């Protein structure tokens, strides 16, 4: 059979095909950089939107980028619902995400914390 590993349950004898493994890092890249929705990713990978959400929630993306130096920082927070948002610090010149926090509320203290963290990373 093409497309997956065949398995058999030793208890009941039922046979089924195993699905393709989803690379969480690639999934995060498509979600964050290519701006794909859960539904679009679910269709592409042949699974449910709930599975995509669970994989993204479990993945911890790396912070920062390798090239340090002067940047023009754009800061904003986007919300999904009333109590869930992402505060993003982005370089305007390279269009790369430098730092992000998952937040419940947008505060000046969190923006100051982000600026201080970017400075500590030598941006």
N, C-alpha and C positions, 0 to 999 in steps of 0.2 A: 504494500500500500504506500502511496506517495503522501507526503505532507506531515508525517508525524510517527512517533513511536507507538507500537501496539502493546497494550497491557492486558493482563487477565487477573481478575480478582480470584485469589486462591480460596476464599470462603464461599462465594456463590458461583464462580465460573464465568461471570459476565466479562465480556471483552470490550475495550474502548480504546480510542486513539488519544494519545497525549498531545496537547497543543504546543505551539511554538512558545519559547521563552521570550518574554519582553524585557529588553535591556532598559533598566530604570534611568540610566544616564542619558540614553538616546531619547527616551520618552520625555524627560525633563527638558532636553534641548528643543525638541519639537514644540513642547507646550510653552516654554518661556521665550524662545527666540523666533520661532516660526508662527507663534500666536495661534496654535491649534486649540480647538475646544475639546472637552471630554468626548463629545459625540463624534467629532471628526477623528480623534485618535482611536476611539472604540471601533469605528468602522474600518479604519486602516489596519488595526491589529486583530480584528475579528473577535472582539470580546465586548463585555458590557461597559458602559460609562462608569459604573460603580467600581469595576476592577481597575480601570484607569485611575480613578480618584484614589483608591486604596494604594496603588503602586506609587503615585506621586506623593501622597501623604507620608509614606514610609521612607521615601528617598530624601537624603540630606545632601543638597547640592554644595559644591565647593565654593568658598567665599573668595572674592577678589579675582584679579587677573594677574598674569605674570609680569607684564610690563609696567613698571612703576614710573612715576614722574608727575609732571604737571597735567592736570585735568580740569575740565570745566564740568562741575557736578550739577546735574539736574536731579531734583528730589521731588517725589510725589508719593501719595498713598492711594491705592485703588482698593475699593471694598467690594466684597461679595457677601451680601446680607448686612445685618446691622452690627455684628460683632466679629467679623473676620476680614482682615485686609492685609495687603502687602505694601510695606514701605520700601521704596526702591531708590537707590542712589546710582545714577547712570552717568557715564562720561559722554558729554555731548559731541566731542570730536570723533571718537571711535565707535560710538553707539553701543558700547559694551556695558553690561551690568557690573558695577563695582561691589555693591553690597546690598543686602535686603534683609528685612525683618518681617516676620509674621506678627501682626499687631491686632489688638482689639480696639484701640483708640489712637488717633493721631495727635501727638503732643510735640511741643517745641523741645522738650527734654529728649525725646527720642531722636529728633533731627540733630540736636547737639551731640548726642551720643554717637550717631552715625558719622558726623564730621570728625569727631575726635578719633574714632576708630580708623577712618580713612587716613588721617594724619599719622596715626601710629603705624599704619602700613606703608608710610612714606609716599603718599600721594600728595 
